[in-house]
């Protein structure tokens, strides 16, 4: 296989991973999580979301989180911005990157935000223009690129169309997201090849959910066609609201273990991420969804128990 030498991991746990937690996660915990991820070596962390607290109460402390984190030069701290008010919050918080979003599924767009795909993208035009004027990096995220909970199959041409629209907005990077985790390697490669004809391959990223256990396979399939940016969530934080009881984001630890096993450089300390995954899992009171995380934690615990002690 002709694989890239380096892969950039965008850590989405603090934002995409925590936003669906029902119990409020203390700001101190969020700040500590981001600081630990920074120390582990991530160059891009989704830190907060500037959306209405009415819709996403878990993200209401975004400004406080951004004000308190310890920033490392060279690391991008991204925030989700659905409108101009969100952008104003992002600017005030000195965000390095703002993220806008649209769906590749008309049914999903209508069901969730009550407008067409074209209308949803048009709403982001002032946000994109203002971000560019202020010199803030702009990333676009395309949900339901591999399947939709309402319409089922999503044509590759529909994904390509949204990529063109986001390219026109001036996006520096575009995420191809398998929101409900139904994608399989062949379909993933078809989509990635098609969208790379419209947008630079090295600025496309894969955002895979592990609902059907296909995320790592889909990442490998993407690597094979030249994708070198992927999203992941520490300890597999985040659920899949459209598939009850199913897992959501692929666990960062599992992705790192596979990439490092392939000899691909990430610049990220896997052991530090495993410890961070253990920290946040305990902090939010949920099971650690990372297989690699659980395996290494058990291995370390066993080694500690077996170690001789001195009187």
C-alpha positions in Angstrom: 0.0 0.0 0.0 1.2 3.5 -0.8 0.2 5.3 2.4 1.1 8.8 3.6 4.1 9.2 6.0 2.2 11.7 8.2 -1.5 11.9 9.3 -3.1 14.8 11.0 -5.6 13.9 13.7 -8.3 16.4 14.6 -9.3 15.7 18.2 -13.1 16.3 18.4 -13.8 14.9 21.9 -14.1 18.2 23.8 -16.8 19.5 21.4 -18.4 16.8 19.3 -17.8 14.1 21.9 -19.1 16.0 25.0 -22.0 18.0 23.4 -24.5 15.1 23.8 -23.7 14.3 27.4 -26.9 14.7 29.4 -25.3 15.6 32.7 -23.4 18.9 32.6 -19.7 18.5 32.4 -17.9 21.0 34.7 -15.9 23.7 32.9 -12.8 22.7 34.9 -13.1 19.1 33.5 -13.3 20.5 29.9 -10.3 22.7 30.4 -8.3 19.9 31.9 -9.3 17.6 29.0 -8.1 20.1 26.4 -4.9 20.8 28.2 -4.1 17.1 28.4 -4.8 16.7 24.7 -2.6 19.7 24.0 0.2 18.1 26.0 -0.3 14.8 24.1 0.7 16.5 20.9 -2.5 17.2 18.9 -2.1 20.0 16.4 -5.9 20.6 16.0 -8.5 20.3 18.8 -12.2 21.1 18.6 -12.5 22.9 21.8 -16.0 24.5 22.0 -19.2 25.4 20.2 -20.7 28.9 20.0 -24.3 27.8 19.5 -27.5 28.8 21.4 -27.5 27.3 24.9 -31.1 26.6 24.3 -30.2 24.0 21.7 -26.9 22.7 23.1 -26.7 23.6 26.8 -23.6 21.4 27.3 -21.6 23.9 25.2 -22.9 27.1 27.0 -19.5 27.7 28.7 -17.5 27.8 25.4 -16.2 31.3 26.0 -15.0 30.4 29.5 -13.4 27.2 28.3 -11.5 29.1 25.5 -10.4 31.8 28.0 -8.9 29.2 30.4 -7.2 26.6 28.3 -3.4 26.6 28.0 -2.7 27.2 24.3 0.4 25.8 22.6 1.8 27.6 19.6 1.2 25.6 16.5 -2.0 24.0 17.7 -5.4 25.1 16.2 -8.2 25.5 18.7 -11.4 25.2 16.7 -15.0 26.2 17.5 -18.3 25.5 15.8 -20.1 28.6 14.6 -23.6 28.3 13.1 -24.3 32.0 12.6 -22.9 35.5 12.9 -23.6 35.6 16.6 -21.5 32.4 17.0 -18.8 34.0 14.9 -18.7 37.0 17.1 -18.2 34.7 20.1 -15.5 32.8 18.3 -13.6 36.1 17.5 -13.9 37.3 21.1 -12.5 33.9 22.2 -9.6 34.1 19.8 -10.5 30.9 18.1 -7.9 29.8 15.5 -10.5 28.1 13.3 -14.3 28.3 12.9 -16.3 25.3 11.7 -19.5 25.6 9.6 -21.6 22.6 8.6 -24.1 21.3 6.1 -25.6 18.0 5.1 -25.3 16.0 1.9 -28.9 14.7 2.5 -31.9 16.9 1.7 -34.0 14.9 4.0 -31.6 15.4 6.9 -31.3 19.1 6.2 -35.1 19.6 6.1 -35.6 17.4 9.2 -33.0 19.1 11.3 -32.8 22.8 10.3 -36.0 23.1 8.2 -34.4 24.3 5.0 -32.7 22.9 1.9 -29.0 22.2 1.5 -28.6 25.2 -0.7 -30.4 27.5 1.8 -28.3 26.1 4.7 -25.0 26.8 2.9 -26.3 30.3 1.8 -26.8 31.1 5.5 -23.1 30.6 6.1 -22.0 33.1 3.4 -21.7 36.1 5.8 -20.0 33.9 8.4 -17.5 32.7 5.9 -16.9 36.2 4.6 -16.4 37.7 8.0 -14.1 34.8 9.1 -11.9 35.4 6.0 -11.8 39.2 6.6 -10.6 38.5 10.1 -8.0 36.0 9.0 -9.6 33.1 10.8 -9.2 29.6 9.3 -12.5 28.2 7.9 -13.5 24.6 7.9 -16.6 23.1 6.4 -18.2 19.8 7.7 -20.5 17.7 5.5 -22.8 15.4 7.5 -24.5 12.3 6.2 -22.0 11.9 3.4 -22.2 8.1 3.5 -25.8 7.7 4.5 -28.8 9.3 6.1 -31.1 8.2 8.9 -34.1 9.5 6.9 -33.5 8.9 3.2 -31.0 6.0 3.4 -28.6 6.1 0.5 -26.9 9.4 -0.3 -25.7 9.8 -3.9 -22.0 10.6 -4.4 -23.1 13.5 -6.6 -24.9 15.1 -3.7 -21.7 15.0 -1.6 -19.7 16.5 -4.5 -22.3 19.3 -4.8 -21.9 20.3 -1.2 -18.1 20.2 -1.5 -18.4 22.6 -4.5 -20.6 25.0 -2.4 -18.2 24.9 0.5 -15.2 25.5 -1.8 -17.0 28.6 -3.1 -17.3 29.8 0.5 -13.5 29.7 0.8 -13.2 26.7 3.2 -9.6 25.8 4.0 -10.5 22.3 4.9 -13.6 20.1 4.3 -14.7 17.2 6.4 -16.5 14.2 4.8 -18.6 12.9 7.7 -20.2 9.5 8.1 -22.7 10.8 10.7 -24.5 7.5 11.4 -21.5 5.2 10.7 -23.1 3.2 7.9 -20.3 3.7 5.4 -18.2 0.8 4.1 -14.7 0.9 2.5 -15.7 0.7 -1.1 -18.3 3.5 -0.8 -15.9 5.6 1.2 -13.2 5.3 -1.5 -15.8 6.2 -4.2 -16.8 9.3 -2.3 -13.2 10.4 -1.5 -12.1 10.0 -5.1 -15.1 12.0 -6.4 -14.7 14.9 -3.9 -10.9 15.1 -4.5 -11.7 16.0 -8.1 -13.3 19.2 -6.7 -11.1 20.0 -3.7 -7.5 19.4 -2.8 -6.9 15.9 -1.4 -4.5 17.2 1.3 -7.3 19.5 2.6 -10.0 16.8 2.8 -10.6 14.9 6.0 -12.5 11.8 7.1 -14.9 11.9 10.0 -16.1 8.4 10.7 -18.5 7.1 13.4 -18.2 3.5 14.5 -21.8 2.5 14.8 -21.4 -0.6 12.6 -17.8 -1.2 13.5 -16.5 0.1 10.2 -14.6 3.3 11.2 -11.0 1.9 11.2 -11.7 0.0 8.0 -13.0 3.3 6.4 -10.0 5.2 7.6 -7.6 2.6 6.1 -9.6 2.8 2.8 -9.3 6.6 2.9 -5.6 6.4 3.5 -5.3 4.1 0.4 -6.7 6.8 -1.8 -4.6 9.6 -0.4 -6.6 11.2 2.6 -4.3 12.2 5.4 -6.5 14.0 7.9 -8.9 12.3 10.2 -11.2 13.2 13.1 -11.3 11.1 16.3 -12.6 11.4 19.8 -10.6 10.4 22.9 -12.2 7.3 24.6 -14.8 7.3 21.8 -16.7 10.2 23.4 -19.9 11.0 21.7 -22.9 8.9 20.9 -24.9 8.5 17.7 -28.3 10.2 18.3 -29.8 8.6 15.2 -29.0 5.0 16.1 -30.0 4.4 19.7 -27.5 2.6 21.9 -24.9 2.7 19.2 -21.4 4.1 19.5 -20.5 7.3 17.9 -17.1 8.8 17.1 -14.2 6.5 16.5 -11.9 6.4 19.5 -8.6 8.3 19.0 -6.6 5.7 20.8 -7.8 3.0 18.3 -6.9 5.2 15.4 -3.5 6.0 16.7 -2.7 2.4 17.4 -3.5 1.5 13.9 -1.6 4.4 12.3 1.5 3.8 14.4 1.3 0.1 13.6 1.4 1.1 9.9 4.5 3.2 10.5 2.6 6.5 10.0 3.8 9.5 12.0 1.2 11.5 13.9 3.3 13.4 16.5 0.9 12.2 19.2 1.8 10.3 22.3 -0.5 7.3 22.4 0.1 6.5 26.1 -0.7 10.1 27.1 -4.0 9.9 25.1 -4.9 6.6 26.8 -4.4 8.2 30.2 -6.5 11.2 29.1 -9.2 8.8 27.9 -9.3 7.2 31.3 -9.5 10.6 33.0 -12.5 11.9 31.0 -14.3 8.5 31.1 -14.1 8.6 34.9 -15.0 12.3 35.0 -18.2 11.9 33.0 -19.0 8.6 34.6 -19.2 6.5 31.4 -17.5 3.4 30.1 -14.3 3.9 28.0 -15.3 3.1 24.4 -11.7 2.7 23.2 -10.6 -1.0 22.8 -7.0 0.1 22.8 -7.5 2.3 25.8 -9.1 -0.5 27.8 -6.5 -3.0 26.8 -3.5 -0.8 27.7 -5.0 0.3 31.0 -5.6 -3.3 31.9 -2.1 -4.2 30.9 -0.6 -1.4 32.9 -2.7 -2.3 36.0 -1.6 -6.0 35.7 2.0 -5.0 35.5 1.7 -2.7 38.5 0.1 -5.5 40.6 2.8 -7.9 39.5 5.7 -5.6 40.3 7.7 -6.6 43.4 7.6 -4.1 46.3 10.3 -3.2 48.8 9.9 -3.2 52.5 
